[in-house]
Amino acid sequence: MSISTRDLDPAFQGAGQKAGLEIWRIENFSPVLVPKSSHGKFFTGDSYIVLKTTALKSGALCQDVHYWLGKDTSQDEAGTAAIKTVELDAALGGRAVQYREVQGRESEKFLSYFKPCIIPQEGGVASGFKHAEEEEHKTRLYQCKGKHVVHVKEVAFARSSLNHDDVFILDTKSKIFQFNGSNSCIQERAKALEVVQYIKDTYHDGKCDIATIEDGKLMSDADTGEFWGIFGGFAPLPRKTNKSESQSADVISSKLFCVEKGEPVPVEADSLTRELLNSRQCYILDCGMEVFVWVGRNTSLEERKTVSSVVDEFLRSNDRSNSHIIRVIEGFETVMFRSKFDSWPESSNATGSEDGKGKVAALLKSQGVNVRGLVKSETPKEDPQPHIDCTGDLQVWRVNGQQKILLQASDQSKFYCGECYIFQYSYPGEEREEYLIGTWFGKQSVEEDRVGATSQASKMVEAMKFFPTQARIYEGSEPIQFFAVFQSFIILKGGLSEGYKNYIAEKELPDDTYAEDGLALFRVQGSGPENMQSIQVDTVSSSLNSSYCYILHSGPSIFTWSGSLTTPEDQELVERQLDIIKPEMQSRYQKEGVESDQFWELLGGKSEYKNQKIARETESDPHLFACTLSNGDLKVTEIYNFNQDDLMTEDIYILDCHTDIYVWVGQQVESKNKQNALSLGEKFLERDFLHEKLSVQAPIYIVTEGNEPAFFTRFFTWDSKKSAMHGNSFQRKLTLLKSGGIAFMDKPRRRVPVSIGGRSGAPEKSQRSRSVSVSAERVRVRGRSPAFNALASTFEDHSVRNLSTPPTMMGKLFPRSVATESGSQASRSAAIAALSAGLQTPTPAARPFIFPRSLKVSAAEVPRPRPDDPKPDTIHEDMQEGEADDDEGLPTYPYERLKTSSSDLVEDIDVTKRETYLSVEEFREKFGMTKSSFYKLPKWKQNKLKVSLDLF
């Protein structure tokens, strides 16, 4: 495409360089920027260009350009708007999607920029700047249509304009009436109330009365009588309304035309395929109410301008001026356009888009055009946040057909890939106890177990009155919330269920179920101690990857292998996982490139292996869809620029984030449809409405209104009070409109924990530690008394990581303790008093949790402060690095009295730092290094040495 500075209007310089809305009005055949204070004000005699720029998660900017034509605009102004839109697209790099919007027939995407509505005013450039307050208020009647966005049309102020099918708003000088047609739906009535609020604020300065009139209730109240009195008295409305507006061209089959010499020429073909489109030409795809213009990437700017007038004339000649025109550029076709073709090659339209945009920007820059902001630098990737509290209670069941078996705490994080599991996680929310009930399906699990797991999990959710969020998760597609709950997670080969055993027997497959003393290879991955996994892989060298660490064991032989691209943090995770998989056993370290012969022998010899990390799908920009299910067929409508108010209590919505989807179910949805929410989510994945290659195994969350977890509400500006209101959508909005008050549902601030099929919920539950995996370094005591926690939080130094104290509600990923150190005597006295009270009151039993078998410290063995003990200023769990070899002021004791198995154990010492009481000589003899060298080692390595010497 040939572009030069003379083709670009000065008004478009710098346009689209940041996210937001920019509007130009056509004045004297030139675009003039509209100030932000006037956004949303349109005049029927004018034409406008509207640019919406959206910042994507990738850091790139995405643009949509609309040109809006008022019903009284001149043909010349409309043509100018179309041509200037093409110029603006050229200034943006030739990749924006362009839309023609006709007054009264605007697209939902366009209207979503100006929520709740647009109400065009009479006039144009010459008369458009008259102040409304200078004129006497005129009584107007508006017709409102739409469940998700509202199309507002001013109609004649007459009783004959009313009908039973729509909602009408009568705006008088002192009162605004909303007339609800008897056939209008609740959602339309609720959305119309947003228009009433807009009119009240815009034209009445927020000061006027509001009344709602129900069709068919005659003169039941004073407002109804007043309403009909304005129309000269009540009279029956016609039973049927004229629907001719909506019957224009919906039934036209798709036809393709090639634009040649300014004329549309039909393209003859048995079916529509991508191969019919030539990069050097423009095409018109006529789909009835939607008419697409496809622009080849090798067309000139003049050709692109010409096709605008061609398509306008094409629609005028067919008496279809109300049809939507959508212009797409080759390589940036919309999902809607691609869906019209019988076949379209699979390719990522976004791939290489920034490269193409960069080339266009370079060309524009060489011609003197300001292209600052056209190409965005790549946003640095951030670790995903789980947005879930990690201190809750976890229960896990293994599924065997229609039965479920509760797992012991020590086995909760060990899943077999041939099994299905159900987990229930309860955790403290902002206002109440929250629940997550989910199913996990192993890759080799059988259908019988999957059906049984889904059925039993759904019954658990239903038994708790749909309070819990329900999750469906497949192996290999686990979301960050799942790993945050389990923290240390191990996947083993094989399975134990009858269904799995029968399956491999029928197929005559070998049973490779994991055996502790057998040959096994584990890939270790994760981002830290609170998010780490060990995945059992085939015991062959091709399973290795230079970007990961591995654990290999066979009988008494244990090896740890570190790839050349791994980090010290990766290697620390191996040591932590080794403490769970093979505690109390010493491993042999293998570094890539210097492995022992025995290591390769266990893997069956050397072979080539990969060095790239396994790519995981990343979360994309969310899309919200309203869903309806009719005769088993799923219909969806996308809600653009969505917010919390778009979630109607009568409906079901799906929030699509690509990596996972959320099915939101309103309180007023029928019970039958609530129970079908999971199958609706599965149908959505199968249909892949956005053609984004959704995995059918992507996680599905079922979220009910009023019980939304933080990992769902993060996509909205959320007000929990709104989802806690009584009534249907119309009643709720009317309450807010009339009084500003909120009628809350009667919900407890904190619900009593419920146990399904396992232990009964205790009135006071112990908090769950931040990590399920515990190495020798990480002594984690769950169920520690609140009094002891209070004392520790008062005295401890919070610059030192204290993992024995559970955190409070999570703000970021696995937050640390946020209590601040206080030096006041009053605070310490209060803590000591709390400790005394705690010692007098027996605490309930702590919830079981996972401890490695190598750990020899129990909650009962934690040293309790004695009344005559001196109170230290701080409580440290770890020795600081760089301590002196001689610890000044500390007595020294023989090694035989310091080790934990001694019969003559030294008392009154810090049992977490036994090594500090060794003399310099004995320390060097036992550890083979000086104290200063020892404290420079990583903490996990320090503790591993201490464990081996019986000093931990």
N, C-alpha and C positions, 0 to 999 in steps of 0.2 A: 504494500500500500504506500503510495507516494504522499508524504506529509511535508508541508512547509509552514513557516510561521504565518504567512498571509492567510492560510486556511483556518487559523485558530482565532476565535474571538477573544479580545483582551479580557472580557468578563470571566473567562474560564481559567485564567492564569492562577495556578496554585490550587485549583479545585481538587477535591478528593484526596487530600494529603493527610487527613486525620478522620477518625471515626465520627460520624454524626450526620446531620441533615443540612443540605444546602439547597436553596430555592432561588430560581430566577423567573421574573415575569417578562414576557415579550412586550416591549414598549417601542413603538416606531420601528418594528422589525429587528430589534436588537435585544439581547437578554440583559436585564437589569437585576442585580442581586437584591433579594428581599431580606430585610433585617429579621433576626431571630424572633423579635417581639411580634412579628406579623406572620410567623409560620402557622399554617392551619387556616389562614384567611384566604379564601378564593372568591373571585368575582366572576359572574356568569359570562361576562363579555370579554374575558381575557384568556390567554394561553400561558401555561407555566411549564418550567422544566424543574424536576425534583431529583436531586442526587442523594442517594442513601449509601453511605460508606460504612462498612462493618469491618471491625478488626477481628480476624480469626485467631484461634488458639495458636496457630503456626506462626503468628506475627504478620502474616500477609494481610493486605487490605482487599476487600471484595466490594465491588460497586454494582448498584442497580440504578438505572436512569429511567425516569418516567416523564413523559410529557402529557400534561393534563389540558384538556380542551373544554372550556365552558360552553354551555348550550348556545350562547349568543356570540361566541367568538367568530371572527371573520375567517374565511377560507384562507386568506393570505397569511394571517397570523398563525393559523394552525399549521400551514405549510412551513412557515419560518421555524416554529417550535420543533417540527420533525427534523428539519435540516440542521438546526443548531444542536439537537440531541446527538446527531451523528458526529458533529464537530467535537462535542464534549467527549464522546466516546473515544475519538482519536486522541484527544489530549490526555485521556486516562490510559492510553496504551492499547486501545482497540480490543478490549476484552470484556467490557461491561455488558450486561443484559439490558435491553431497552424495551420499554413497555409504552403503549399508547393507552391513555386513560380518558374515557369520555364521561362527562358529568352524568351522574346517575347510574353509570355502569362500571364504576371503578372496581379494580381487583381488590381482593382481601389483603394482599400484601401492601398495596398502596394505602388503603385505609388504616392499616395497622400502625403506620407512622404517625397518625393524627388521632389516636384514641382520645375520647370514645367515638368521635365522628367528625365529619366536616359538614358545614352548612353554608354552601355558597351564597354570597350576597348579590343582589341585583347591581348591575353597573359594570364599568370597566375602567380602563386607565383614566379616562377623563372624569368620571364621577366616583371612582372607587375610594377617594380619600375623604369623603364626607364623614364627619363624626356622627356616630349613631345617636349620641345624646341630643344632637340638635333637632332630631326628628321626633315627632310624637310616636309613642309606642303603638305598633300596629299588631292587631290580633292575627296570629298565623297558625296554620294547621300543618303538621308534619306527619308523614307516613314513615314508619320504621320497620325495616326488615333485616333479619340476620340473627343467628344464634351466637356467632363468634365475633364478628365485627358488624357494625350497624350501618346499613345504607339508609340515609335520611333524605327524604325528598319532600319539598314543600308542595302541597296540593291545594286546590281551591278550598277556601274557607266556606264549606257548605256541608250539610248533613249527608248529601249524596256521595261525598268523598269517602265516608266511613264504610267499613265492611267488617265481616266476621273473622277474616283470616289474618289480619295484621294488627299491629299496635300503632296507635296514633297519639300525638302529643299536641294539645291545644295550649298555645302560649298567649295568655291575656296579660293585661297590664299589672294585675295584682295577684294572679294565681296561675299555676301551671297544672293542667289536667293531663293524666295519662289514661287513655281509653284502651283497654285490653280486649281485643276481639275474642270471641268465645272459642275460636279455632286456633288461636295463637298459642305457642308453647311457653312453658315456664321460662326457658332460657331467653327467648325473645323478649319477654316482659322484663326480665332482669336487666338485659343489656339496654333496653329502652330507658330504664331508670338512670343509667349512666348519662344518657343524652339529656334527660331532665335536669340532672345535676349540672351538666355543662351549660345548658340554657340559663339556669338559675344564676350561675356564677358569672356568665359572660354578659348577659343582657339585663340582669336584675341586681347586679352587685351582691348576689347571695342573699337578697332580702325579698322573699315572696313566699306565699303559701303553696303547698303541694297537695294534690288530691289524685287518687286513683279511682277509675270508674270501671266496673266489671260489666261487660256486655251481657245483656239479658236480665240484669237485676232491676231494671226499670227505675222507679223513684224510691229506692229503698232507704236513701239517706239524703241529707241536705246537699252534699257535694254532687250526688247524681242529679238531683233536681236542678242545681245551679248549672251543671254542665249542659243538660238538654235545653235548659232555658236560653242559653247563649245561642243555640241553634234554632230557637223559635219553638221549642217543644219537642217531645218525643214522637218518633215515628219508626215503624219497623224498617230494618235494613234489608237489602236484597240478600237472598240465600246464597247466590253464587256471584263471584266477582269476575271481572274480565281478566283472563290470564294470557291475553295475546302477547303481552310484553315478553314473556318467558318462552314463547314458542317459535322464536324466529328461525334459528338455524341449528338446533341441537342434533337433528337427525342426519345431517349431511355427513357422508363418509369422507374420509381423508383423501385429498387430491393434491398432487404435487405439480407445480408449475415452475418452469425455468424462465427467468427474465432475460429476454433477448431483444436488443434495440428498443428498450422501453416498453415492451409488451410481454404479458405473461403467456408462455407457451406450454400447453399441457405435456407432461412427461408420461409416456405410455409404458407401463410396467405391470407385471402380474402381482408384484408385491413390493412394498417399500423397503429398500435396503440402503445402507450407508454408501454403497458403491455408485448409487445414482447421482451423488452430489460431487460437483467439480469445484476444486479450490479457486478457479478463475472466474466463477460465476455466482450469481445470487439466485435464490429460489424462494418460492412462496408455497407453504404447506397449509392448505385450507382445511381446517378441522371443525368448521361450523362457527360456534361462538368464539373459538380461539383460532387466530390466523398467525402462523409463524413465518418469519422471514429469516432465512439462513444465508449468512454472508461468508463467502469463501475468503480465506486469509490472503489470497493473492489478488483481490479486487482493489480497485483504486478508490480514493475518497469520493470522487465524482460519481462513480458507479453506486457507491453506498448511499449517496444523497438521492440519486435518481430512483432507486428502488422504493424510497419512502413515498414519493408521489405516485409511483406505479401501484403500490398496494392500496393507497387511499382511493385511487380511481377505480381499482378492482372492486372494492367494497361498495363504493357509491353506485356503481353500475349494477350491482346485485342487490341494492337496497338493504345493505347490512352494515350501516355506519356504526352500529352499536357494538360490533364484534371487537374483542380484545386483539391487539396486535402486539406480538412479542418477537423481538429481534434478537437472534443469537449469532455469535461469531464462531467460526470453525475452530474446534479445539476447546470451546467453552460452552458447549451445548447444555441446556438445562435437562434435568431428569424428565420433565414433562415432554420436552421435544423428543428426546431419545425413545421414550416409551411409545411414541406414535409409529415407530418403525418395527417391522417384523424381525429384523436382525440388526444389531449394532455391535461392532467389535468391542470386546472388553478392553478398556484402557482407562487409565486414571487421568481424567481431564485436568486434575490439579497438578499432576506430575509435569514438571518442566514449565509450568505456567510462569513462575517467577523468572525463569531464564528468558522466556519469550518477552515478558514484560520488561526485563532489563535491556534487551536489544532495542525495543521500541524507545525506552527512555534514553538510551545512548544516542539514537538517531535524533530524537527531539532536542536533546541537549546540544548536539552539534549544530542545530539550526537556531539556537538561541532561546529555546523554550525552557522556562523554569520547571524542572522535573523533581524538585526536592520533595521527598516523601513518596514518590511513585513506587520506588522499590524499598521495601522495609528490610532492615537487617534481621537475621534470624534470631528469634527470641530464645535465650538460653533455656534448656529443658530443666524443669523442676521435678523433684520426686513427687509422685502422686500422694495426696493426703487421704487418710482413711475416713476422717470425720466421724469417728466412733470411739467411745470411751473404752479403754482397754482393761478396766479393773473389775469387770463384771463376773458373773458366774456362768460356767459352761458345762453343759451335759451333752453327751454324744451317745447315739445308739447305732449299732450295726444291724442292717436289715437282712432278714432271712425269710424271703417270701412275704407273707402277711404278718410276720412277727418282727419285733425289734428287741435287740438285746443291749441293755445299758452297759457301757464300757467303764472299766475302772479308770480313775484319773490318770494313771501311768500309761494307759493305752489310748487316751483321747486324741493324741496327735499323730497316731500311726494308722494310716489308711492303706488298705489293699486295693490295687487297681481293678480287681475283679469283684469288688463289693460296692454296695450303696450304703450311705450313712445319712442319718438325720441328726442335726445339731440344734440345740436350743441355747441361746445366749441372752442373759438378762443383764442389763447394765444401767447405771444411773443416767437419766436424761436431764435436760434443763429444768423440767417441771415435774417429772414423774419417772417411775421405773419404765424402761423401754425394753422391747423384746425383739429378737431376730431368730426366726425358726427357718432352717434351710435344709435342703437335700444336696448331697454330693454324689455324683455318679462317676465311678471309675471307668476308664476307657474300655475295660474288658468285662464290665458288669453286664448281667443278662436282663432282658426286658422284664421278666417277672419281678425281679428285685426293684427295678426302676418304678414300675407301676405301684408296687407295694409301698415304696418309700414316699412317692408323691401322695398317695392316698392317705397314709398315716400322718404325714406332715400337714396336709390340708385339714384333717380332722383335729389336729392339735391347735391349729390356728383358729378354726371355727369354734372349738371348745373355749377358747379365750376371747370369744366375741370379736374376732378379727383385729384385736389390738396389735398383735405382733406383725412386723414386716416379714414377709415370706420370701425366701430366695431359692432359686433353682440353679445349681452350679455343676458344671462338668469339669472333670480332670483336665488340666492344661489350660483352662479358661478362668481360673480362680481370680476374683477381683481383690483389690487391696484390702477391702473390709474383711474378707475371709482370712487372709494372712494376718491381719491385725488381731483378730479374735484368737487364732490358734498360735500365732507368734513363732513357734517352732513346729514345723510340719514335715512329716516323713511319709513318702509314698512307697509302698512295698509291692513287689510283684505277686501275682496269684490272687487267691481268695479262699474264703472259708465257708461260704454259704452253700447250701444244698443245690441251689440253682446253678451256681458256678461249677461245682463239682460234677453235676449231671451234664452240663454243657460240654466240658472238656472230655468227659467220658464218651459222650455221643459222637463227638468229632474226632475222637482218638488223638487228642492233643496231649503233649507232655504237661505234667503238673509242675510248674516252676515256682510254686508258692515259696516265699522267702523262709529260709531256715537260719537261725542265729549262728549255727556252727558251720554253715555251708559257704559256698563261694558267692560273693555278691559285690557289686560295684555301685556306688552312690555318687551322683553329681550334686554338689553343694552349691546353693545359690541363695541370693537374698541381699537386702540392703543394710542389715545390721542385726544385732541380737534380738530385736523385737520383731524381725521379719526375715526368717531364714527357713530354707527348705532343703531337704535331702530327697532326691528322686532316684530310686533304684533303676538302673539302666542295664542293657545287655553287657555281660562280662566279656567284652571284646575290645581291643585297642581302638577300633573305629568309633567307639562311644566316647572317647576322650575329646576334649576341646581345650585349646590353649587359653581360653578366656575363663575357665572354671577350675575349681579345686575338686578333688575326688577322694573318696574313702574306698579302699579295696580290702576285703577281709576273706580269709579262707581258714577255718579252724582257728588255731592260735596265732596265725600270721595276719598282721594288720599293717596296711600301708596308707599313707596320705600322700597324694600327688598334687602338685601345684603347677598349673600351666604358666607359661612364660609371660602371659598378659595379665596375670592376676595381681591383686594389690595386697598389702599387709592386712587390710580389713577382710578380704576374702579368705586369707589364710587363718585369721582368727576365728571365722565362722566354722571352719573345718574342725578346729579344736573343740569348739562348743558342741557341735553335732556329734563328734566322736565320744564325748562324755555321755551322750544319750544312747547312741547305737552300740558302742563297745566301751562301757565304763570299766575302770580299774585295769585297763589293758594298755600296754605301751605300744605305740605305733612307730613305724619306720618311715621317715620322711623321704619322699622322692621328688626331685625337682626335674622339670621337663628338660630332657637332653642328657641327664646323668642318671638314668634309672638303673636299678640292679637287674641282673638276669632273671632272678626269681619273680620280680614284678611282671616282666613281660611273659614269663612262662604261665603265670596265672591267667593272663589275658589271651593266651593262645598265640603269642608272638606279636611282633610289631606290624603295624599297617598305617596307612594314611588316616588322618583325622582332621576335623575342622578347627578353625581358630577364631571364627566370628561368634559373638554372643547370640543366643537364640532371641530373635526379635519378638517382642510382644506388641500386640495392638495398642495404640495409644488413644486416649479419650479424645473425641472430636467435639466440635461445637454442637450443643444440644438442639434437637428439633422436637417440638411438641405437636402431637396429633390427637384430635378428637376421634373416638372410635365408635362405630356401630356394627353390630353383628346381625345380619338378616339372612335367615335360611342357611346358616353356616358360612355365608360370604362376608368377609371383613371389609368394611369401608372406612377409609380414614380421610380426615381433612386437616391439613397442616395449619397450625395457629402461629402466625408470624409475630415476631417481637413480643413474645408472650410474657405474662406476669402472673402473679398469684390469682388475680381476679378473673383470669381466663378459665380457672378450674371450677366448673359448675358442679354442685353437689349431686345433680341428677345423672351425671355422665361418667364415662370411663375415658381416661386419657393415657397415652403412651409417650414417655419422654425417651427419646432415642439419643444415646451418647456414643453410638457405634460399638464401644467395647462392652457395653451392657445397656439394658433397657429397664425402665421403671413403668409399671402399670399402676396408675393412680385410680382408685375406686372411690367415688363419692358416697357420702352417708345415705343419700336417697336412692342409690342404685338398688334394684331388686335383688333379693337374696340369691336367686338363681344365677343372675349375671355376675354377682360377686364370686360365686363358686367357680365360674367359668373364666375368671380373670387370667389364670395361668395358661389355659389353652388359647386364649386370645393373644397373649404375648408370644406364644409359640407360632401362631399363624402370622403374626407381624414379622417375625424373623424369617419365616419361610417366604413371604411375599417380597421382602426387601424393597419397600416402596421407593426409597431414595437411590436404588441401584448402587449401593455403597459396599457391596459384597459382604453383607452381614453374615456372621457365622450363626448357624442354627443352634450352636452350642454356647452362644453368648449368655452370660448370666442374666436372669430375669428376676426382678424384685417386684413383689406385689405390695403396694403401699395403700393403706386406707386413710380416708380423710380424718383429720384430727389426731392421727398417730404417725405423722411424717417424721422419719429420722433425719438427723442432720446431714447425712450424706445424700439425701434427696433435696432438702430445702436449700442447700447451697446454690442451686441453680436459679433461685428466685430471691427477690427482696421479700423476706418472709415475715408475716405477722401471724403468730400462732393463735391470736384471739379471733381472727377471721374464720379459721377452720374449726373453732370451738363454738360457733353460733348455732342457734336453733333455727328450724324452718327450712323451706326450700330457698332456691337462689333469689327468687323475687322477694320473698318475705324478708330475707336477710338484708338485701340492698335497700328495701323500703325502710327498714328499721334504721339503717345508717343514714339514709337521706333525710328522714323526718326528724330524728332526734340526735343522731350521731352516736347513740348508745349501742352497745353490743349485748345481745342476749346469749349468754354462755350456756353450753351444754353442761349438765351436771356430771363433771368428771373429777375423780379424786386427784389431788396433787401428786400423790405417789401411791401406786398400787402395790399390794402385797405380792411378793414373788410367787409364781405358780409353778409347780412341778408337774409335768405330764409323764406319767409312767415311770418315774424315777423316785428320788428321795422327795419327801414332802418339804415344801418351802418353809424355812424357819423365819420367825418374825424378824430376827436380826441376822443378816448374812454377813459372813466375812468377805472382805474385798479380795479380788483376785490379783495376784502379782502381775507386774507388767510383762513378765516373760515366762513362758512355760518351760523353756529350757534353762537348766541351771548347771553351770560348770563349777569347778572347785572355787573359781574366783567369785562367782555370783551366788552367795548364800542368800536365798530369798525365803523369808518366813511369812507365810500366809496365815491369816487369822490371828496376828499379833494383837494384843489387847489395845483398845482405843486409848486407854490411859498411857500405856507405854509409848504409843505413837505420839501422843501429845507431848510427853516429856522429851522424846527424841527430837521432835520438830522444834522444840524450844532451844535445846542445847546444841544441836548439830550445826556444823559449818556447811552451808548450802552450796558453797563452791565445790564441795566434794560430792561426787555422785553417790547417793545413798539409795540403793535399789531395794532395800528391805521395807521401805515405806511406800505404799501404793500412791499413785498420783491422784490428783483431783480430776475434774471433768476436762477432757482433752480439748485444747484449743488448736494446737498444731499436731504434727505427727509425733505421737508418743512423747508428750511433754514431760519434763522433769517436775519434781516437787516444786511448788511455787511459794511455799511458806517462807517468809523473810526472817532472818535471824534477829532476835530481840535481845538486847542486853539489860532490859529492865528487870528489876528484882520482882516486881509484881507478876510479870509474865512467868518467870521461873517458879514462883510460889504457886501460881495457879496450876502449872503443869505438875508440880509435886503433889498438890492436893488431888488432882485428877488421878495420879498414879495410886495414891493411897486409897481413893474410893474404888478404883479398879481392882486393887488387890483384895478388897473386902467383898466385892461382888463377883460371883463366878461368871465367866464369860461363856457364851454358847460355843459348841464345838465348831472348829474351823472346817471349812469346806475342803475336801481332799483336792490335791493338785499333783502335778507331775514333778517328781524329784528324780534325778539320775541315781542309779543304784550305787554309784561311787560316793554319794554324799552321806556323811555320817553324823550330820548335825540335825537335830529335830527342834521343833518349836520349844519343847520342854527344856532343851539344853541351853537355850539362849541365856547368858548370864543376867541375872536380875540384880539391880543395885541394892546394896545392903544399907540399913539405916546409918551405920557407922562409917561407910565408905566416903572418902572425900569425893565431892562432886566436881568432875572435870568441866572445863569451860566448853569443850566441844566433844562431839562423838564422831570419830573418823572410822571409816570402814577400810580404807586402803592407806598404806604408807606413801607419803609423798616422795616423788623422785628426787634423787640427789641428796639423800640424807647422809650424814657423816657416818664413817665406819664405827666410831664410838658414839653411842647415844648417851649424851651427857645426862647425869642424874639417874640413869636406869641401872638397877643392880644386874649382875650377871649370874646365870645359873648353868649347871651342867646340862648337856643335851639330853642325858638319860632322864632328867626330871622335867624337861620341857615338852618332850613328845607326848602326844595325847594318850598313848597306850601305857604310859608309865604307872607303876604301882605307887610311886611316891611323887604325885603330881604337885608342882608348885602352885600355890594359891595366890590370890590377890595380884594377878597380872592381867594385862590385856590379852585375852585368849586369841584375838584375831591377829596378833603380832608376836607370836612366840619367838620368832627368829631374832627379834631385836634384843632379846635377853641373853643371847649367846655371846661369848667373848669373841674378840676379833679373830683369834687363832682358830677357835673351834668352828666359827662361821665359815672361814676360808677352807677348813678341812672338810666340812660337810657339803658345802655348796660348790666348792671348787672355784670360788671367785670372791672378791671383796664385797662388802655391803654396798658400796656406792655403785659397783658394776651391777649388782643384783637389782637395785632399785631403778636402773635404767632400762631393764627388760620390760616388755609389755606385761600388763597385770595378769593376763591369763597364764603367761609363762612363769611368772613369779609363783602364782598359786599352784601351778602344776608341780613345780619343784618342791614346794612346801608339802603338798600332798604326798609326794614320793618319800619325803623324809618324816612323815607322820607328825608334821608341825601345823596341820590345818584341820 
